[in-house]
Amino acid sequence: MTISRRKLIEPQITPFYHVINRCVRRAYLCGDDPYNGKNYHHRRGWIVNKIKQLAAVFCIDVCAYAVMSNHYHLVLKIDTEQQQKLTPEEVISRWLQLFNGHPIAVDFLKEGQIAADKQQALSNLVAEWQQRLGSISWFMRCLNEEIARKANKEDQCKGAFWEGRFKSQALLDEQSLLSCMMYVDLNPIRAGVTPSLKQSNFTSIQQRIREYQQLKTSAKQSPSNKGHFQLLPFVGAEHQAKTAGINFAFADYLELIDWTGRCIRNDKKGFIGSNQPKILQQLGITSDAWIEHSEQFMERYANVSGKWSQMCAFKQHAGGHWCKGKSASYQLHPN
């Protein structure tokens, strides 16, 4: 039986989630379709641009993304602290960037005040919209509906564009977050559609590498993010007490993903050097276990990934009685 999304996404347990959505019938509706000979490559740009817009409106940060020919991956972080701090004016202003607002809310934003008999209606609207601005379900709804409408209009047809409701995986700790981000960033490499990370179009790793290189070459100038949105930054291990970013240094992550990508390339020998990347040494994860997770993260887990005891507790909270990924969890959490 399908589990309610409210039970699968619980920000109080973890703010990090991996979400996936596929095109209907897994057709190549965002790339080269081998059956009709048409190219839909531009639609991948639609998806990235919409993610950019939504990331600026919602209280949800993007950790990683990869837009493929027939599906896309996102690793998201719900920023409940930012969500709770929004003023009524900020809530209404953000919501009106996506939808036509209720006349009461529109009048309040213009005038700065509202009649006493409409105060309760306004409070209810603001509370509802504020809750939605921290909802991954609403984030995905806004993303998928617009892309589906634009694609159907272009194809002059009706019907479903996406295979079904999006799939989600809760990421309960740093090991799971790091492993999932690696899985997402290396998606084009594993699929054999690109020879390198720098040429991995419509991915977060390409965006991060370009911004990192630009920052190094133009130390006195701020990097140009034209056409891009701000990804959740790597803040380094020294900031583990904070929740403002990913608790690793980007240089260490770049070393890890480069090492992992070289190991899983089909056109290269699967030789793993004796010098493990710094992050793997810190987490105590073996090379073999890491490579397996980088290639098979989706297959090894269902709705949740993390330490086995925490996975079982999350599954019980969601109302399930069976949890997939016990052996994989012990590999990723050897201690």
Buried (B, 14 or more C-beta within 10 A) or exposed (E): EEBEBEBBBBBEBBBBBBBBBBBBEEBBBBBEBEEEEEEBBEBBBBBBBBBBBBBEBBBBBBBBBBBBBBBBBBBBBBBBEBBEEBEBEBBBBBBBEBEEBBEBBEBBBEEEEBEEEBEEEBEEBBEEBBEBBBBBBBBBBBBBEBBBEBBBEEEEEEEEBBBEEBBBBBBBBBBBBBBBBBBBBBBBBBEEBBEEBEEBBBBBBBBBBBBBEBEEEEEEEEBEBEEBBEBBBBBBBEBEEEEEBBBBBBEBBBBBBBBBBBBBBEEEEEEBEEEBBBBBEEBEBBBEBBBBBBBEBBEBBBBBBBBBEBBBBBBEBBEBEEBBBEEBBEBBBEE
